[in-house]
Amino acid sequence: MKKKVIYWRGKKFYLLGKDKEGKKYWLQAPEWVCDWHEYWNCGCVDILSNNRNSELSREIDFYTHFNYLFLNNTTGFAIYSFDKFFVETTLNENEKYQLIDYMMSCYNLITTAEILHRGYSHQTEAAKIDVLKNEDFANCINKTLLPAIFERIDNLLGGERK
């Protein structure tokens, strides 16, 4: 399956693959959504309403996150979930491992940045630990580390097969 990138409603999407029913799954490119919340919208996986010509879709038929689909496997490695889910994908074996690793790093860094921004895990402010609140580290993650990974994902999913 050839790699494909589309732009739909002002957002960039990368084709991941097809499931056994022939539905195409698209990974949305990450975007900074709320300056006040210090949050990256990352890992959204969608099925667009027009499976044959996705650029002409009217809506999103299905929406979930990469980590829910592939990174919550308690019986083995994420690659097994990925391979079991798709019957056809745009990635070769090496590229699948790279994408999974990049996505795991993104989720871990996003969580870390949120903790560093608040000083706690956002369950209760009573758990706040002053030394955990570090805007400099949070900014480094959000403005340097995550964009570097996003660039790798863009090159991997949007480029030619290697």
C-alpha positions in Angstrom: 0.0 0.0 0.0 1.4 3.4 -1.0 1.9 6.1 1.5 -0.6 8.9 1.2 -1.1 12.3 2.8 -4.3 14.3 2.5 -5.5 17.7 3.8 -9.0 17.7 5.1 -10.7 20.6 6.8 -7.4 22.3 7.2 -5.7 19.3 8.9 -3.1 17.0 7.7 -3.8 13.2 7.7 -1.5 10.3 7.0 -2.8 7.0 5.8 -1.9 4.1 8.2 -3.7 1.2 6.5 -6.8 -0.8 5.9 -8.6 -3.2 8.2 -10.3 -6.5 7.2 -13.4 -4.6 6.2 -11.4 -2.4 3.9 -11.8 0.8 6.0 -8.9 3.2 5.8 -7.4 4.6 9.0 -5.8 8.0 9.1 -3.5 9.5 11.7 -4.0 13.2 12.2 -0.9 15.3 12.3 -0.2 16.7 15.8 -1.4 20.2 16.5 -1.1 22.6 19.4 -4.7 23.2 20.4 -4.9 25.2 23.6 -2.2 27.6 24.7 -3.8 28.0 28.2 -3.7 24.2 28.8 -0.2 23.4 27.4 -1.6 20.5 25.3 -0.7 18.8 22.1 -3.4 17.0 20.3 -1.5 14.0 19.1 -2.4 10.4 18.1 -5.9 10.9 16.7 -6.8 8.0 14.4 -9.9 8.5 12.2 -12.0 6.8 9.6 -13.3 9.5 7.2 -16.8 9.1 5.8 -15.8 8.7 2.1 -13.6 5.6 2.2 -12.9 5.7 -1.6 -12.0 9.3 -1.9 -11.2 10.5 1.6 -10.5 14.1 0.6 -14.2 14.4 -0.3 -15.4 13.2 3.1 -18.1 15.1 4.9 -17.3 13.9 8.4 -15.3 11.6 10.6 -17.1 8.2 11.0 -14.8 6.9 13.7 -12.4 8.5 16.1 -10.0 7.0 18.6 -6.4 7.4 19.7 -3.3 5.5 18.6 -2.5 4.4 22.1 -6.0 2.9 22.7 -5.7 0.9 19.4 -2.1 -0.3 19.6 -0.3 0.6 22.9 -2.6 -1.0 25.5 -1.7 -4.5 24.6 -1.0 -6.4 27.9 -0.1 -9.7 26.2 2.8 -8.6 24.0 4.4 -5.9 22.0 2.5 -3.1 20.3 3.6 -4.4 16.9 1.4 -7.5 17.4 -1.7 -5.3 17.9 -0.7 -3.2 14.9 -0.2 -6.2 12.7 -3.4 -7.9 13.8 -5.5 -4.8 13.3 -4.4 -4.0 9.7 -4.6 -6.3 6.7 -2.7 -3.8 4.7 -0.5 -0.9 5.8 1.7 1.8 4.3 4.6 0.8 6.5 7.2 -1.9 6.2 8.4 -3.9 9.3 11.1 -1.4 10.3 8.8 1.6 9.8 6.1 0.0 12.0 8.5 -0.3 14.8 9.7 3.3 14.3 6.2 4.7 14.3 5.2 2.7 17.4 8.3 3.9 19.2 7.8 7.5 18.2 4.2 7.4 19.3 5.1 5.9 22.7 7.7 8.6 23.2 5.1 11.3 22.3 2.5 10.0 24.8 5.2 9.7 27.5 6.6 13.2 26.9 3.1 14.8 26.7 2.2 13.3 30.1 5.5 14.4 31.5 5.1 18.0 30.2 1.6 18.2 31.7 3.0 17.1 35.1 5.8 19.6 34.9 3.4 22.3 33.9 1.1 21.7 36.9 3.4 20.1 39.5 1.0 17.2 39.9 -0.9 14.7 37.7 -4.1 16.7 37.5 -6.1 14.5 39.9 -6.0 16.8 42.9 -4.1 20.0 43.5 -3.5 18.7 47.1 -0.9 16.3 45.5 1.1 19.2 44.1 4.8 19.0 44.7 6.6 22.3 44.1 9.8 20.7 42.7 7.7 19.0 40.0 6.5 22.2 38.6 9.1 23.3 36.1 7.9 25.4 33.2 11.4 25.4 31.6 11.4 21.6 31.3 7.8 21.6 30.2 8.6 24.2 27.5 11.6 22.2 26.4 9.4 19.1 25.9 6.6 21.1 24.1 8.8 23.3 22.0 11.8 21.2 21.2 11.5 17.5 22.0 8.0 16.8 20.7 8.3 18.8 17.5 11.5 16.8 16.7 9.5 13.5 17.1 6.6 15.0 15.1 9.1 15.8 12.3 10.3 12.2 12.3 6.7 10.9 12.1 6.0 13.3 9.2 9.0 12.0 7.3 8.1 8.4 8.1 4.4 8.6 7.1 4.6 11.3 4.4 7.8 10.3 2.7 8.8 7.5 0.3 9.2 4.0 1.5 12.8 3.2 2.4 
